[in-house]
């Protein structure tokens, strides 16, 4: 989900000044989910994307993601250890592994 979120956000902010300010570290290796910096950046990104003037850009990015799913979500390169079974789907909500 993180990769999909970052890619959709980057596409929606393509060409904007906010993209340069908010997303420069997104090219770095994935961060841990409990990383406070990541959460703060996600909040900043979400606030920018919630601007009504961005609605068309967000819709277009989501439409692109629906049409090109494999560019946004793909199986884990290295499956993380998980104590629960059945939640490591390569595409969330599909029930597939």
Residue frames as a rotation matrix with the C-alpha (Angstrom) as fourth column:
UNK 1
0.564 0.825 0.000 0.00
0.825 -0.564 0.000 0.00
0.000 0.000 -1.000 0.00
UNK 2
0.296 -0.515 -0.805 2.84
0.257 -0.769 0.586 2.39
-0.920 -0.380 -0.095 0.78
UNK 3
-0.735 -0.628 0.254 4.24
0.394 -0.090 0.915 2.13
-0.552 0.773 0.314 -2.73
UNK 4
-0.217 0.741 0.635 0.81
0.938 -0.021 0.345 2.67
0.270 0.671 -0.691 -4.27
UNK 5
0.672 0.455 -0.585 0.15
0.653 -0.736 0.178 5.69
-0.349 -0.502 -0.791 -2.03
UNK 6
-0.045 -0.792 -0.609 3.49
0.173 -0.607 0.776 7.26
-0.984 -0.070 0.165 -2.91
UNK 7
-0.801 -0.292 0.522 3.10
0.522 0.087 0.849 6.66
-0.294 0.952 0.083 -6.63
UNK 8
0.128 0.913 0.388 -0.47
0.956 -0.218 0.199 7.98
0.266 0.345 -0.900 -6.81
UNK 9
0.634 0.069 -0.770 0.49
0.472 -0.824 0.315 11.03
-0.613 -0.563 -0.555 -4.75
UNK 10
-0.415 -0.874 -0.254 3.51
0.227 -0.370 0.901 11.72
-0.881 0.316 0.352 -6.96
UNK 11
-0.637 0.235 0.734 1.37
0.766 0.092 0.636 11.44
0.082 0.968 -0.239 -10.09
UNK 12
0.457 0.888 -0.038 -1.31
0.882 -0.448 0.144 13.75
0.111 -0.099 -0.989 -8.68
UNK 13
0.654 -0.274 -0.706 1.33
0.204 -0.834 0.512 16.32
-0.729 -0.479 -0.489 -7.72
UNK 14
0.003 -0.699 0.715 3.27
0.944 0.237 0.228 16.00
-0.329 0.674 0.661 -10.98
UNK 15
-0.205 -0.213 0.955 4.63
0.723 -0.691 0.001 19.38
0.660 0.691 0.295 -12.04
UNK 16
0.781 0.548 0.300 3.62
0.204 -0.677 0.707 21.15
0.590 -0.491 -0.641 -8.83
UNK 17
-0.039 -0.783 0.620 5.85
-0.577 -0.490 -0.654 23.02
0.816 -0.383 -0.433 -6.40
UNK 18
0.469 0.292 0.834 4.43
-0.876 0.278 0.395 20.88
-0.116 -0.915 0.386 -3.57
UNK 19
0.970 -0.118 -0.214 5.80
0.057 0.960 -0.273 17.73
0.238 0.252 0.938 -5.19
UNK 20
0.152 -0.984 0.094 9.36
0.092 -0.081 -0.992 19.02
0.984 0.160 0.079 -4.94
UNK 21
-0.219 -0.194 0.956 8.81
-0.822 -0.491 -0.288 20.02
0.525 -0.850 -0.052 -1.31
UNK 22
0.407 0.562 0.720 6.92
-0.883 0.443 0.154 16.94
-0.232 -0.699 0.677 -0.10
UNK 23
0.956 0.233 0.178 8.11
-0.184 0.949 -0.257 13.99
-0.229 0.213 0.950 -2.14
UNK 24
0.381 -0.843 -0.379 11.90
-0.832 -0.134 -0.539 14.26
0.404 0.520 -0.753 -2.67
UNK 25
-0.459 -0.605 0.651 12.67
-0.845 0.524 -0.109 11.49
-0.275 -0.600 -0.751 -0.18
UNK 26
0.525 0.780 0.341 10.20
-0.621 0.625 -0.473 9.08
-0.582 0.037 0.812 -1.78
UNK 27
0.623 -0.370 -0.689 12.90
-0.550 0.420 -0.722 7.76
0.556 0.829 0.059 -4.10
UNK 28
-0.387 -0.774 0.501 14.87
-0.903 0.207 -0.377 6.55
0.188 -0.598 -0.779 -1.08
UNK 29
-0.790 0.084 -0.608 14.55
0.075 0.996 0.040 2.95
0.609 -0.015 -0.793 0.12
UNK 30
0.224 0.974 -0.027 11.24
0.113 0.002 0.994 2.12
0.968 -0.225 -0.109 1.86
UNK 31
-0.584 -0.332 0.740 10.94
-0.634 -0.383 -0.672 3.30
0.507 -0.862 0.013 5.44
UNK 32
-0.863 0.307 -0.402 9.53
0.476 0.764 -0.437 1.36
0.173 -0.568 -0.805 8.34
UNK 33
-0.043 0.964 0.261 5.82
0.576 -0.190 0.795 1.91
0.816 0.185 -0.548 8.97
UNK 34
0.596 0.295 -0.747 6.53
0.803 -0.236 0.547 3.30
-0.015 -0.926 -0.377 12.45
UNK 35
-0.533 -0.831 0.158 8.84
0.842 -0.539 0.008 6.00
0.078 0.138 0.987 11.14
UNK 36
0.097 0.590 -0.801 7.56
0.653 -0.645 -0.396 9.34
-0.751 -0.485 -0.449 12.51
UNK 37
-0.617 -0.385 -0.687 9.08
-0.243 -0.737 0.631 11.24
-0.749 0.556 0.361 9.59
UNK 38
-0.945 0.289 0.151 7.12
0.276 0.461 0.844 9.11
0.174 0.839 -0.515 7.17
UNK 39
-0.141 0.948 -0.285 3.85
0.982 0.097 -0.163 9.77
-0.127 -0.303 -0.944 9.03
UNK 40
-0.030 0.079 -0.996 4.48
0.241 -0.967 -0.084 13.52
-0.970 -0.243 0.010 9.07
UNK 41
-0.865 -0.322 -0.384 5.27
-0.291 -0.300 0.908 13.52
-0.408 0.898 0.166 5.35
UNK 42
-0.727 0.665 0.171 2.14
0.653 0.592 0.472 11.46
0.213 0.455 -0.865 4.65
UNK 43
0.080 0.757 -0.649 0.04
0.808 -0.431 -0.403 14.02
-0.584 -0.492 -0.646 6.56
UNK 44
-0.336 -0.284 -0.898 1.61
-0.184 -0.916 0.358 16.88
-0.924 0.285 0.255 4.59
UNK 45
-0.999 -0.049 -0.016 0.97
-0.028 0.269 0.963 15.04
-0.043 0.962 -0.270 1.33
UNK 46
-0.430 0.903 -0.013 -2.64
0.902 0.430 0.025 14.27
0.028 -0.001 -1.000 2.26
UNK 47
0.026 0.427 -0.904 -3.31
0.455 -0.811 -0.369 17.90
-0.890 -0.401 -0.215 3.18
UNK 48
-0.649 -0.323 -0.689 -2.05
-0.421 -0.603 0.678 19.07
-0.634 0.730 0.255 -0.21
UNK 49
-0.965 0.262 0.026 -4.07
0.183 0.593 0.784 16.41
0.190 0.761 -0.620 -2.05
UNK 50
-0.301 0.900 -0.314 -7.25
0.898 0.158 -0.410 17.39
-0.319 -0.405 -0.857 -0.17
UNK 51
-0.646 0.049 -0.762 -7.16
-0.131 -0.990 0.047 20.89
-0.752 0.130 0.646 -1.68
UNK 52
0.345 0.896 0.280 -10.33
0.212 0.216 -0.953 21.16
-0.914 0.388 -0.115 -3.84
UNK 53
0.518 -0.207 -0.830 -8.26
-0.763 -0.551 -0.338 22.70
-0.387 0.809 -0.443 -6.64
UNK 54
-0.594 -0.801 -0.066 -6.38
-0.772 0.545 0.328 19.37
-0.227 0.246 -0.943 -6.87
UNK 55
0.104 0.725 0.681 -9.50
-0.439 0.648 -0.623 17.22
-0.892 -0.234 0.386 -7.21
UNK 56
0.856 0.229 -0.464 -9.08
-0.511 0.234 -0.827 16.73
-0.081 0.945 0.317 -10.97
UNK 57
-0.030 -0.956 -0.291 -5.40
-0.858 0.174 -0.483 15.79
0.512 0.235 -0.826 -10.57
UNK 58
-0.556 -0.117 0.823 -6.21
-0.679 0.635 -0.369 13.29
-0.480 -0.763 -0.433 -7.80
UNK 59
0.501 0.809 0.308 -9.04
-0.396 0.531 -0.749 11.73
-0.769 0.254 0.586 -9.85
UNK 60
0.696 -0.295 -0.655 -6.75
-0.653 0.118 -0.748 11.44
0.298 0.948 -0.111 -12.88
UNK 61
-0.417 -0.898 0.140 -4.00
-0.867 0.347 -0.358 9.80
0.273 -0.271 -0.923 -10.78
UNK 62
-0.323 0.382 0.866 -6.49
-0.508 0.702 -0.499 7.30
-0.798 -0.601 -0.032 -9.31
UNK 63
0.771 0.604 -0.203 -7.92
-0.461 0.308 -0.832 6.58
-0.440 0.735 0.516 -12.77
UNK 64
0.265 -0.773 -0.576 -4.39
-0.816 0.138 -0.561 5.92
0.513 0.619 -0.594 -14.06
UNK 65
-0.613 -0.500 0.611 -3.67
-0.772 0.542 -0.331 3.61
-0.166 -0.675 -0.719 -11.11
UNK 66
0.208 0.768 0.606 -6.84
-0.433 0.628 -0.646 1.61
-0.877 -0.128 0.463 -11.82
UNK 67
0.908 0.197 -0.370 -5.83
-0.409 0.219 -0.886 1.20
-0.093 0.956 0.279 -15.44
UNK 68
0.270 -0.905 -0.330 -2.17
-0.364 0.221 -0.905 0.36
0.891 0.364 -0.270 -14.70
UNK 69
0.927 0.261 0.269 -2.37
-0.329 0.224 0.917 -1.60
0.180 -0.939 0.294 -11.45
UNK 70
0.714 -0.677 -0.179 0.97
0.691 0.723 0.020 -3.36
0.116 -0.138 0.984 -11.88
UNK 71
-0.061 -0.735 0.675 2.77
0.366 -0.646 -0.670 0.00
0.929 0.206 0.309 -11.86
UNK 72
0.063 0.214 0.975 1.36
-0.687 -0.699 0.198 0.76
0.724 -0.683 0.103 -8.41
UNK 73
0.364 0.079 0.928 1.14
-0.825 0.489 0.282 -2.58
-0.432 -0.869 0.243 -6.61
UNK 74
0.288 -0.311 -0.906 3.19
-0.552 0.719 -0.423 -5.72
0.783 0.621 0.035 -7.10
UNK 75
0.843 0.054 -0.535 4.26
0.309 0.765 0.564 -8.72
0.440 -0.641 0.629 -5.01
UNK 76
0.809 -0.577 0.112 6.87
-0.382 -0.371 0.846 -8.30
-0.447 -0.728 -0.521 -2.32
UNK 77
0.346 -0.796 -0.496 10.44
-0.675 0.155 -0.721 -8.66
0.651 0.585 -0.484 -3.53
UNK 78
-0.770 -0.501 -0.396 11.24
-0.011 0.631 -0.776 -10.26
0.638 -0.593 -0.491 -0.17
UNK 79
0.236 0.959 -0.155 8.18
0.156 0.120 0.980 -11.48
0.959 -0.256 -0.121 1.72
UNK 80
-0.411 -0.358 0.838 8.23
-0.710 -0.451 -0.541 -9.97
0.572 -0.818 -0.069 5.21
UNK 81
-0.851 0.116 -0.513 7.63
0.369 0.827 -0.424 -12.22
0.375 -0.550 -0.746 8.19
UNK 82
-0.371 0.815 0.445 4.01
-0.718 -0.555 0.420 -12.03
0.589 -0.163 0.791 9.31
UNK 83
-0.916 0.052 0.397 2.41
-0.289 0.601 -0.746 -13.72
-0.277 -0.798 -0.535 12.30
UNK 84
0.067 0.991 0.116 -1.03
-0.360 0.132 -0.924 -13.67
-0.931 0.021 0.366 10.72
UNK 85
-0.673 -0.248 0.696 -1.84
0.459 0.597 0.657 -15.66
-0.579 0.763 -0.288 7.61
UNK 86
-0.031 0.730 0.683 -3.55
0.991 0.109 -0.071 -14.38
-0.127 0.675 -0.727 4.49
UNK 87
0.755 0.363 -0.546 -2.75
0.344 -0.928 -0.141 -10.68
-0.558 -0.081 -0.826 4.73
UNK 88
-0.246 -0.911 -0.330 0.29
-0.036 -0.331 0.943 -10.59
-0.969 0.244 0.049 2.45
UNK 89
0.567 0.520 0.639 -1.74
0.646 0.201 -0.736 -10.18
-0.511 0.830 -0.222 -0.74
UNK 90
-0.570 -0.777 0.268 0.16
0.768 -0.388 0.509 -8.60
-0.292 0.496 0.818 -3.62
UNK 91
-0.699 0.441 0.562 -2.92
0.005 -0.784 0.621 -6.53
0.715 0.437 0.546 -4.39
UNK 92
-0.951 0.304 0.055 -4.90
-0.082 -0.078 -0.994 -5.43
-0.298 -0.949 0.099 -1.38
UNK 93
-0.222 0.973 -0.055 -8.49
-0.698 -0.198 -0.688 -6.56
-0.680 -0.115 0.724 -1.40
UNK 94
-0.064 0.195 -0.979 -8.13
-0.925 0.356 0.132 -9.22
0.374 0.914 0.158 -4.06
UNK 95
0.650 0.276 0.708 -7.64
-0.614 0.740 0.276 -12.19
-0.447 -0.614 0.650 -1.74
UNK 96
0.899 -0.387 -0.206 -4.82
0.094 0.628 -0.772 -13.41
0.428 0.675 0.601 -4.02
UNK 97
0.602 -0.798 -0.024 -1.23
-0.075 -0.087 0.993 -14.15
-0.795 -0.596 -0.112 -3.15
